[in-house]
Amino acid sequence: MRHLLRMASFSSRTNMHARNLAIVWAPNLLRSKDIEATGFNGTAAFMEVRVQSIVVEFILTHVEQLF
């Protein structure tokens, strides 16, 4: 998480701020066995990834307090 926070510090050059990093990394960091097991598709899968990205973005914006 600290590494991703460091990457977010370069967002002025890369446009990869905490929200974009969360969108990209959330499915890997918070893999959902429900999606894999049931084969969610469409709206259900999108909503699951959305929740995951919100959680990862929250963690990234509060790294210092959490870790």
C-alpha positions in Angstrom: 0.0 0.0 0.0 2.8 2.4 0.8 4.3 1.7 -2.7 0.9 2.5 -4.3 0.7 5.7 -2.2 4.2 6.6 -3.5 3.0 6.0 -7.0 0.0 8.3 -6.4 2.5 11.0 -5.4 3.5 11.2 -9.0 0.0 11.6 -10.3 0.7 15.1 -11.7 2.9 13.3 -14.3 1.2 9.9 -14.6 -2.5 10.8 -13.9 -2.5 7.7 -11.6 -4.0 9.2 -8.5 -5.4 7.1 -5.7 -8.7 6.5 -7.4 -7.1 5.3 -10.7 -4.7 3.1 -8.8 -7.6 1.7 -6.8 -9.5 0.9 -10.0 -6.5 -0.9 -11.5 -5.3 -2.8 -8.4 -8.5 -3.5 -6.5 -9.5 -6.7 -8.4 -6.0 -8.1 -7.6 -5.8 -7.0 -4.0 -9.3 -7.9 -3.0 -10.1 -10.8 -5.2 -13.6 -12.0 -4.8 -14.2 -15.8 -4.8 -17.9 -15.1 -5.4 -17.2 -13.6 -8.8 -14.8 -16.4 -9.7 -17.1 -19.2 -8.4 -20.4 -18.0 -9.7 -19.1 -16.4 -12.9 -20.7 -13.0 -12.2 -20.9 -10.9 -15.4 -22.3 -7.6 -16.4 -23.7 -5.4 -13.7 -23.0 -7.7 -10.8 -19.3 -8.0 -11.6 -19.1 -4.2 -12.2 -20.7 -3.5 -8.8 -18.4 -5.9 -7.0 -15.3 -4.3 -8.6 -16.7 -0.8 -7.7 -17.0 -1.8 -4.1 -13.4 -3.2 -4.1 -12.0 0.0 -5.7 -13.8 2.2 -3.1 -12.2 0.1 -0.3 -8.7 0.2 -1.9 -9.0 4.0 -2.5 -10.0 4.5 1.2 -7.0 2.5 2.3 -4.7 4.4 0.0 -5.9 7.8 1.3 -5.5 6.6 4.9 -2.3 4.6 4.7 -0.5 6.5 7.4 -3.4 6.1 9.9 -3.9 2.4 9.1 -0.3 1.1 8.8 
